[in-house]
Amino acid sequence: MNALTIFVIRAIVGIFSAVLMTRFFHPKSGIIEILGLAIFLVGLAYVMEAFRKRNK
């Protein structure tokens, strides 16, 4: 898979996970908090990938 496909998949999963987490833990949070969490989750996925590749 190319980098764009991986990014799109991670973005979709990140948004979905962020919506679920914010609705479960903070039901009154707005769209800004959801987007912030989604960006954080996608960024964390790339950081974890970098750590995994560095250890090989």
DSSP file (Angstrom, degrees, kcal/mol; ACC not computed):
  #  RESIDUE AA STRUCTURE BP1 BP2  ACC     N-H-->O    O-->H-N    N-H-->O    O-->H-N    TCO  KAPPA ALPHA  PHI   PSI    X-CA   Y-CA   Z-CA
    1    1 A M              0   0    0      0, 0.0     2,-0.1     0, 0.0     0, 0.0   0.000 360.0 360.0 360.0 146.7    0.0    0.0    0.0
    2    2 A N     >  -     0   0    0      1,-0.1     4,-1.9     4,-0.0     5,-0.2  -0.366 360.0-101.5 -86.5 172.0    1.2    3.5   -0.7
    3    3 A A  H  > S+     0   0    0      1,-0.2     4,-2.3     2,-0.2     5,-0.1   0.834 118.3  55.0 -64.8 -34.8    1.5    6.2    1.9
    4    4 A L  H  > S+     0   0    0      2,-0.2     4,-2.5     1,-0.2    -1,-0.2   0.912 107.7  49.1 -66.9 -41.8   -1.7    8.0    1.0
    5    5 A T  H  > S+     0   0    0      2,-0.2     4,-2.3     1,-0.2    -2,-0.2   0.916 111.7  49.1 -63.2 -42.9   -3.8    4.9    1.4
    6    6 A I  H  X S+     0   0    0     -4,-1.9     4,-2.5     1,-0.2    -1,-0.2   0.913 111.2  50.1 -63.2 -42.1   -2.2    4.2    4.8
    7    7 A F  H  X S+     0   0    0     -4,-2.3     4,-2.7     2,-0.2    -2,-0.2   0.920 110.3  49.4 -62.4 -43.6   -2.9    7.8    5.9
    8    8 A V  H  X S+     0   0    0     -4,-2.5     4,-2.4     2,-0.2    -2,-0.2   0.916 112.2  47.8 -63.6 -42.9   -6.5    7.7    4.8
    9    9 A I  H  X S+     0   0    0     -4,-2.3     4,-2.4     1,-0.2     5,-0.2   0.929 114.0  46.8 -63.2 -44.6   -7.1    4.4    6.7
   10   10 A R  H  X S+     0   0    0     -4,-2.5     4,-2.5     1,-0.2    -2,-0.2   0.877 111.7  51.4 -65.7 -36.8   -5.4    5.8    9.8
   11   11 A A  H  X S+     0   0    0     -4,-2.7     4,-2.6     2,-0.2     5,-0.2   0.921 111.3  46.8 -66.2 -43.3   -7.4    9.1    9.5
   12   12 A I  H  X S+     0   0    0     -4,-2.4     4,-2.4     2,-0.2    -2,-0.2   0.935 115.9  44.5 -64.6 -46.0  -10.7    7.2    9.2
   13   13 A V  H  X S+     0   0    0     -4,-2.4     4,-2.6    -5,-0.2    -1,-0.2   0.886 113.6  52.3 -65.6 -38.0   -9.9    4.9   12.2
   14   14 A G  H  X S+     0   0    0     -4,-2.5     4,-2.5    -5,-0.2    -2,-0.2   0.914 111.0  45.6 -64.2 -44.0   -8.6    7.9   14.2
   15   15 A I  H  X S+     0   0    0     -4,-2.6     4,-2.4     2,-0.2     5,-0.2   0.930 114.1  48.7 -64.8 -45.4  -11.8    9.9   13.7
   16   16 A F  H  X S+     0   0    0     -4,-2.4     4,-2.2    -5,-0.2    -2,-0.2   0.924 114.2  45.7 -61.2 -44.6  -14.0    7.0   14.5
   17   17 A S  H  X S+     0   0    0     -4,-2.6     4,-2.8     1,-0.2     5,-0.2   0.892 111.5  52.3 -66.2 -39.6  -12.0    6.2   17.6
   18   18 A A  H  X S+     0   0    0     -4,-2.5     4,-2.6     2,-0.2     5,-0.3   0.901 109.3  49.4 -64.3 -40.5  -12.0    9.8   18.7
   19   19 A V  H  X S+     0   0    0     -4,-2.4     4,-2.3     2,-0.2     5,-0.2   0.937 113.1  46.8 -63.8 -45.5  -15.7   10.1   18.3
   20   20 A L  H  X S+     0   0    0     -4,-2.2     4,-1.8    -5,-0.2    -2,-0.2   0.932 114.8  46.0 -62.4 -45.3  -16.3    7.0   20.4
   21   21 A M  H  X S+     0   0    0     -4,-2.8     4,-2.8     1,-0.2     5,-0.5   0.916 114.6  46.0 -66.5 -42.9  -13.9    8.0   23.1
   22   22 A T  H  X S+     0   0    0     -4,-2.6     4,-1.9    -5,-0.2     7,-0.3   0.894 113.9  48.4 -69.8 -36.8  -15.1   11.5   23.5
   23   23 A R  H  < S+     0   0    0     -4,-2.3    -1,-0.2    -5,-0.3    -2,-0.2   0.836 116.6  44.3 -70.4 -30.1  -18.8   10.4   23.5
   24   24 A F  H  < S+     0   0    0     -4,-1.8    -2,-0.2    -5,-0.2    -1,-0.2   0.924 128.4  23.8 -78.4 -46.0  -18.0    7.8   26.1
   25   25 A F  H  < S+     0   0    0     -4,-2.8    -3,-0.2     1,-0.2    -2,-0.2   0.831 138.2  21.1 -92.6 -34.9  -15.8    9.8   28.4
   26   26 A H    ><  +     0   0    0     -4,-1.9     3,-1.8    -5,-0.5    -1,-0.2  -0.703  64.0 176.9-135.4  81.5  -16.9   13.4   27.7
   27   27 A P  T 3  S+     0   0    0      0, 0.0    -1,-0.1     0, 0.0    -4,-0.1   0.732  78.8  54.3 -62.5 -22.8  -20.3   13.5   26.1
   28   28 A K  T 3  S+     0   0    0     -6,-0.1    -5,-0.1     2,-0.0     2,-0.1   0.361  79.8 120.6 -94.8   7.3  -20.6   17.3   26.0
   29   29 A S    <   -     0   0    0     -3,-1.8     2,-0.1    -7,-0.3    -3,-0.0  -0.377  55.4-131.6 -72.9 152.1  -17.3   17.8   24.1
   30   30 A G     >  -     0   0    0     -2,-0.1     4,-1.6     1,-0.0     3,-0.2  -0.176  29.7 -86.8 -95.8-172.7  -17.5   19.6   20.8
   31   31 A I  H  > S+     0   0    0      1,-0.2     4,-2.7     2,-0.2     5,-0.2   0.807 121.6  60.5 -66.9 -31.5  -16.1   19.1   17.4
   32   32 A I  H  > S+     0   0    0      1,-0.2     4,-2.3     2,-0.2    -1,-0.2   0.919 106.1  46.3 -64.5 -43.4  -12.8   20.8   18.2
   33   33 A E  H  > S+     0   0    0      2,-0.2     4,-2.3     1,-0.2    -1,-0.2   0.887 112.6  50.7 -65.8 -38.7  -12.0   18.3   20.9
   34   34 A I  H  X S+     0   0    0     -4,-1.6     4,-2.3     2,-0.2    -2,-0.2   0.931 112.5  45.8 -64.9 -45.7  -12.9   15.4   18.7
   35   35 A L  H  X S+     0   0    0     -4,-2.7     4,-2.5     2,-0.2    -2,-0.2   0.885 111.6  52.7 -65.6 -38.1  -10.7   16.7   15.9
   36   36 A G  H  X S+     0   0    0     -4,-2.3     4,-2.2    -5,-0.2    -1,-0.2   0.918 111.4  45.8 -62.2 -43.6   -7.8   17.4   18.3
   37   37 A L  H  X S+     0   0    0     -4,-2.3     4,-2.5     2,-0.2    -2,-0.2   0.884 111.5  52.6 -66.7 -38.4   -8.0   13.8   19.7
   38   38 A A  H  X S+     0   0    0     -4,-2.3     4,-2.3     2,-0.2     5,-0.2   0.918 110.1  47.8 -63.9 -43.5   -8.2   12.4   16.1
   39   39 A I  H  X S+     0   0    0     -4,-2.5     4,-2.5     1,-0.2    -2,-0.2   0.910 112.1  50.6 -62.9 -41.8   -5.1   14.3   15.1
   40   40 A F  H  X S+     0   0    0     -4,-2.2     4,-2.4     2,-0.2    -2,-0.2   0.913 110.8  48.6 -61.6 -43.5   -3.3   13.1   18.3
   41   41 A L  H  X S+     0   0    0     -4,-2.5     4,-1.8     2,-0.2    -2,-0.2   0.901 112.5  47.0 -66.2 -41.5   -4.3    9.5   17.6
   42   42 A V  H  X S+     0   0    0     -4,-2.3     4,-1.7     2,-0.2    -1,-0.2   0.913 113.2  49.6 -66.8 -41.6   -3.1    9.6   14.0
   43   43 A G  H  X S+     0   0    0     -4,-2.5     4,-2.2     1,-0.2    -2,-0.2   0.898 108.8  52.6 -61.8 -40.4    0.1   11.2   15.0
   44   44 A L  H  X S+     0   0    0     -4,-2.4     4,-2.6     1,-0.2    -1,-0.2   0.857 104.8  56.0 -64.1 -35.5    0.6    8.6   17.7
   45   45 A A  H  X S+     0   0    0     -4,-1.8     4,-1.8     1,-0.2    -1,-0.2   0.901 109.1  46.5 -63.0 -40.5    0.2    5.9   15.1
   46   46 A Y  H  X S+     0   0    0     -4,-1.7     4,-2.1     2,-0.2    -2,-0.2   0.876 111.7  50.9 -70.5 -36.8    3.0    7.4   13.0
   47   47 A V  H  X S+     0   0    0     -4,-2.2     4,-2.2     2,-0.2    -2,-0.2   0.923 110.6  48.9 -64.8 -43.6    5.2    7.7   16.1
   48   48 A M  H  X S+     0   0    0     -4,-2.6     4,-2.2     1,-0.2    -2,-0.2   0.877 110.0  52.0 -64.6 -36.8    4.6    4.1   17.0
   49   49 A E  H  X S+     0   0    0     -4,-1.8     4,-2.5     2,-0.2    -1,-0.2   0.900 108.3  51.4 -64.4 -40.3    5.4    3.0   13.4
   50   50 A A  H  X S+     0   0    0     -4,-2.1     4,-2.0     2,-0.2    -2,-0.2   0.906 110.6  48.2 -64.2 -41.4    8.7    5.0   13.6
   51   51 A F  H  X S+     0   0    0     -4,-2.2     4,-1.6     2,-0.2    -1,-0.2   0.893 111.8  50.2 -63.8 -39.9    9.7    3.3   16.8
   52   52 A R  H  X S+     0   0    0     -4,-2.2     4,-0.5     1,-0.2    -2,-0.2   0.911 112.7  45.5 -66.8 -41.9    8.8   -0.1   15.4
   53   53 A K  H >< S+     0   0    0     -4,-2.5     3,-0.7     1,-0.2    -1,-0.2   0.846 109.9  55.6 -69.8 -33.1   10.9    0.5   12.2
   54   54 A R  H 3< S+     0   0    0     -4,-2.0    -1,-0.2     1,-0.2    -2,-0.2   0.848 104.1  53.9 -68.3 -33.3   13.8    1.8   14.3
   55   55 A N  H 3<        0   0    0     -4,-1.6    -1,-0.2     1,-0.2    -2,-0.2   0.623 360.0 360.0 -78.0 -12.5   14.0   -1.3   16.4
   56   56 A K    <<        0   0    0     -3,-0.7    -1,-0.2    -4,-0.5    -2,-0.1   0.481 360.0 360.0 -79.9 360.0   14.3   -3.6   13.3
